[in-house]
């Protein structure tokens, strides 16, 4: 039984210039980037690479149609190596470009096209949440189905991850915080997944500690305090990505996908809405299992009693960014049962690897409580 794998070579750079020099970026490189970060930090370097921006394909999170356009542009560029500079959406889109004979994104996600790696991929995260720079997973929205599709395959794992803390300075505060909450969810869901083990636990615990301590410093010192914590948050996100690449995520992610698919709520924010409610359901169903260990860890970090831990965590998260009710995004009572049905139909992989497998009734109850 394989316990742990880390294929991606991880580098930490002082700045974009150091990264570009070491990676020897040239005219055979195809760069997919977030426009804001690229124009500020990379454009002054006058790189000879072929550059396209994620916003050229759409402002939403990735869809199969957006990826189809990107595949066409990559093929026509004649480039070999792919460099993704951006958040999880950018890196997820770029991962599909490594697939040999890529033509149609939906067919790749439905495994009608073999997932065979044909190109090298360098991932440069500009957010501190997705952990996509070290994962084997890509997520897109299926336009016709109104939900998200996930593809997990070792062929998608980036060859190199370049961590450059200065790139995070362009993140608006709320995006920064919801991204970091997403990383925290990765760490905690991975910790209680059935496939977790002592190796993955190490990454989960350190990621959770860095993120929650960081949030407490931001609460104490103000929003600008995050600028002194960029490396810590970036490393925490990366560690959480390593953890979930090996152990997986669960029902929080599964239940968030219809919210993102139908109402276009960003991934981190959608997961935030479900986070503590799902963990409270985990505790209700199996309080004596591994969740008790993560509750003890959080109680130590939050300086509270174990039985208060999720309420205290909600309090901390609400101070860094208030959580919305689901109806504020447009969700209504009539959506609840179809959302639960959608999760059961489309997200069995995530439900199967959850701490406990949630019933339809439990999902309906959670959605209803958050409406």
C-alpha positions, -999 to 999 in steps of 0.1 A, spaced: 0 0 0 14 34 -10 15 58 19 28 90 4 40 105 -29 54 139 -38 64 142 -74 65 180 -78 99 196 -72 92 226 -50 113 258 -52 111 291 -32 122 323 -49 128 358 -37 111 373 -68 99 368 -103 133 377 -119 151 350 -99 125 325 -110 126 335 -147 164 333 -147 166 299 -131 139 284 -152 154 299 -184 121 310 -198 122 313 -236 102 313 -268 92 277 -266 74 283 -233 36 288 -232 26 309 -203 -10 310 -190 -12 338 -164 -33 359 -142 -31 393 -160 -26 415 -129 3 395 -114 20 389 -147 19 425 -159 33 438 -126 60 413 -120 68 396 -153 61 420 -181 91 443 -171 113 413 -176 105 412 -214 103 375 -216 102 359 -251 76 333 -241 41 330 -257 18 346 -231 -20 344 -228 -42 355 -199 -69 335 -182 -92 365 -186 -89 362 -224 -110 331 -220 -136 343 -195 -140 359 -161 -156 330 -144 -140 300 -129 -128 275 -156 -154 259 -178 -150 231 -204 -156 257 -232 -129 280 -219 -104 251 -217 -113 241 -253 -103 275 -265 -71 273 -245 -62 239 -259 -66 253 -294 -43 283 -287 -17 261 -271 -16 237 -301 -13 266 -325 16 282 -305 40 253 -312 53 256 -277 64 226 -255 67 236 -219 37 251 -200 41 277 -173 10 285 -152 12 318 -132 -20 323 -112 -45 309 -88 -60 275 -87 -82 283 -118 -52 291 -139 -32 261 -128 -62 238 -132 -67 250 -168 -30 246 -176 -30 210 -163 -52 199 -192 -27 212 -217 -2 185 -207 -25 157 -220 -14 141 -252 -41 143 -279 -61 169 -259 -89 182 -280 -121 184 -259 -120 192 -222 -152 174 -213 -140 142 -230 -107 144 -210 -127 148 -177 -150 120 -186 -119 99 -196 -129 94 -232 -94 106 -240 -65 88 -223 -47 110 -197 -12 106 -210 13 133 -201 31 149 -231 44 182 -218 63 196 -188 43 219 -165 57 246 -141 31 260 -117 35 294 -100 7 301 -75 -4 337 -70 -29 327 -43 -26 308 -10 -55 284 -11 -57 260 -40 -25 240 -35 -30 231 -72 7 235 -78 14 201 -62 -19 182 -68 -30 156 -94 -65 172 -96 -81 196 -120 -116 211 -115 -137 227 -142 -174 236 -146 -193 214 -170 -214 239 -189 -243 216 -198 -245 199 -164 -244 230 -142 -219 216 -118 -182 209 -115 -162 180 -127 -130 168 -112 -102 148 -128 -76 131 -106 -47 116 -124 -9 115 -118 -3 128 -153 -16 162 -142 9 167 -114 31 197 -121 68 190 -126 78 221 -107 61 244 -82 77 279 -78 67 297 -46 72 334 -49 56 352 -19 57 387 -34 31 376 -60 5 373 -32 6 411 -26 -17 416 -55 -45 396 -38 -74 417 -25 -79 411 12 -111 391 9 -97 369 -18 -66 363 3 -86 353 33 -111 330 15 -82 314 -3 -65 307 30 -97 293 44 -98 269 14 -63 258 23 -74 253 59 -103 231 47 -79 211 26 -57 205 56 -85 195 80 -105 174 55 -74 156 45 -66 149 82 -99 131 87 -100 113 53 -98 75 55 -66 76 33 -48 99 57 -17 85 75 11 98 96 29 113 67 0 133 54 -9 142 90 24 161 94 15 184 65 -21 188 77 -11 198 112 15 223 102 -7 239 75 -36 243 100 -13 257 127 2 283 103 -31 294 89 -50 297 122 -21 315 139 -19 338 109 -56 346 111 -52 354 148 -23 378 140 -45 395 113 -73 399 138 -50 414 164 -30 437 140 -53 445 111 -57 435 74 -22 448 65 -6 423 89 -10 397 62 18 413 42 43 401 68 29 366 66 29 359 29 55 332 30 38 314 59 5 314 41 20 303 8 39 275 25 8 264 44 -13 263 12 14 242 -4 16 218 25 -22 214 25 -20 207 -12 5 180 -6 -18 165 21 -49 165 0 -30 151 -30 -23 121 -10 -53 118 13 -81 136 -5 -108 160 5 -144 152 13 -180 164 18 -172 201 22 -159 202 -13 -186 179 -27 -214 200 -13 -198 233 -24 -197 224 -61 -234 229 -70 -232 263 -53 -202 273 -75 -217 257 -106 -252 273 -104 -244 306 -87 -208 311 -97 -196 314 -61 -158 312 -60 -144 279 -49 -128 291 -16 -159 311 -6 -183 282 -15 -163 258 7 -162 283 35 -200 283 36 -202 245 43 -170 241 63 -179 240 100 -214 227 94 -200 196 77 -175 191 104 -201 194 131 -221 167 112 -189 146 111 -186 149 149 -223 141 154 -221 109 135 -187 97 148 -173 118 176 -149 92 188 -129 88 156 -100 108 142 -120 140 143 -114 141 180 -77 145 174 -82 175 151 -105 190 176 -78 187 202 -52 203 179 -76 232 172 -84 236 208 -47 241 216 -43 266 188 -75 285 196 -70 283 234 -105 270 240 -122 239 253 -125 209 229 -163 210 229 -162 247 219 -137 243 190 -160 247 160 -179 276 175 -146 293 183 -132 286 148 -164 301 133 -158 332 155 -122 336 143 -131 331 106 -161 355 109 -137 381 122 -113 378 92 -142 377 67 -179 374 75 -197 343 62 -228 349 40 -260 330 41 -267 308 11 -298 328 1 -275 359 -4 -260 341 -35 -295 333 -49 -301 299 -34 -336 292 -24 -356 264 -6 -364 247 -39 -327 243 -47 -319 222 -16 -330 188 -27 -317 191 -63 -284 203 -48 -282 172 -26 -292 150 -56 -265 166 -77 -238 159 -51 -249 123 -49 -249 119 -87 -217 138 -95 -194 137 -64 -193 101 -53 -155 102 -53 -155 129 -27 -183 114 -6 -166 80 -6 -134 95 9 -152 117 35 -147 111 72 -182 97 73 -204 94 42 -232 119 45 -267 108 37 -290 128 14 -310 137 45 -279 151 63 -269 172 32 -305 186 30 -303 195 67 -269 212 63 -280 232 33 -313 242 50 -294 254 82 -272 277 61 -299 291 38 
